[in-house]
Amino acid sequence: MEEKIDEKKLADGSLSSDNLDTTSVLEGAEPWDKAETQLVVGSFIAAAVALIVGLMLVPTSILH
């Protein structure tokens, strides 16, 4: 009987501390290689450069 009450509590969608799963989401994650870190950093750098170039080109193209 107690299990059915707990299942009902979980099904109601409440965010009480009783319903939160405390297991780590990174528990089974594998560590990153150095190459993967470099790819992510390179992607951020490329995005920043593209943003800066875009911010320079758009106003000049509107004014001409």
Contact map, one row per residue, 1 for C-alpha under 8 A:
1111100000000000000000000000000000000000000000000000000000000000
1111110000000000000000000000000000000000000000000000000000000000
1111111000000000000000000000000000000000000000000000000000000000
1111111100000000000000000000000000000000000000000000000000000000
1111111110000000000000000000000000000000000000000000000000000000
0111111111000000000000000000000000000000000000000000000000000000
0011111111100000000000000000000000000000000000000000000000000000
0001111111110000000000000000000000000000000000000000000000000000
0000111111111100001000000000000000000000000000000000000000000000
0000011111111100001000000000000000000000000000000000000000000000
0000001111111000000000000000000000000000000000000000000000000000
0000000111111100000000000000000000000000000000000000000000000000
0000000011111110000000000000000000000000000000000000000000000000
0000000011011111001000000000000000000000000000000000000000000000
0000000000001111101100000000000000000000000000000000000000000000
0000000000000111111100000000000000000000000000000000000000000000
0000000000000011111100000000000000000000000000000000000000000000
0000000000000001111100000000000000000000000000000000000000000000
0000000011000111111110000000000000000000000000000000000000000000
0000000000000011111111000000000000000000000000000000000000000000
0000000000000000001111100000000000000000000000000000000000000000
0000000000000000000111110000000000000000000000000000000000000000
0000000000000000000011111010000000000000000000000000000000000000
0000000000000000000001111110000000000000000000000000000000000000
0000000000000000000000111111000000000000000000000000000000000000
0000000000000000000000011111100000000000000000000000000000000000
0000000000000000000000111111100000000000000000000000000000000000
0000000000000000000000001111110000000000000000000000000000000000
0000000000000000000000000111111000000000000000000000000000000000
0000000000000000000000000001111100000000000000000000000000000000
0000000000000000000000000000111110000000000000000000000000000000
0000000000000000000000000000011111011000000000000000000000000000
0000000000000000000000000000001111111000000000000000000000000000
0000000000000000000000000000000111111100000000000000000000000000
0000000000000000000000000000000011111110000000000000000000000000
0000000000000000000000000000000111111111000000000000000000000000
0000000000000000000000000000000111111111100000000000000000000000
0000000000000000000000000000000001111111110000000000000000000000
0000000000000000000000000000000000111111111000000000000000000000
0000000000000000000000000000000000011111111100000000000000000000
0000000000000000000000000000000000001111111110000000000000000000
0000000000000000000000000000000000000111111111000000000000000000
0000000000000000000000000000000000000011111111100000000000000000
0000000000000000000000000000000000000001111111110000000000000000
0000000000000000000000000000000000000000111111111000000000000000
0000000000000000000000000000000000000000011111111100000000000000
0000000000000000000000000000000000000000001111111110000000000000
0000000000000000000000000000000000000000000111111111000000000000
0000000000000000000000000000000000000000000011111111100000000000
0000000000000000000000000000000000000000000001111111110000000000
0000000000000000000000000000000000000000000000111111111000000000
0000000000000000000000000000000000000000000000011111111100000000
0000000000000000000000000000000000000000000000001111111110000000
0000000000000000000000000000000000000000000000000111111111000000
0000000000000000000000000000000000000000000000000011111111100000
0000000000000000000000000000000000000000000000000001111111110000
0000000000000000000000000000000000000000000000000000111111111000
0000000000000000000000000000000000000000000000000000011111111100
0000000000000000000000000000000000000000000000000000001111111110
0000000000000000000000000000000000000000000000000000000111111111
0000000000000000000000000000000000000000000000000000000011111111
0000000000000000000000000000000000000000000000000000000001111111
0000000000000000000000000000000000000000000000000000000000111111
0000000000000000000000000000000000000000000000000000000000011111
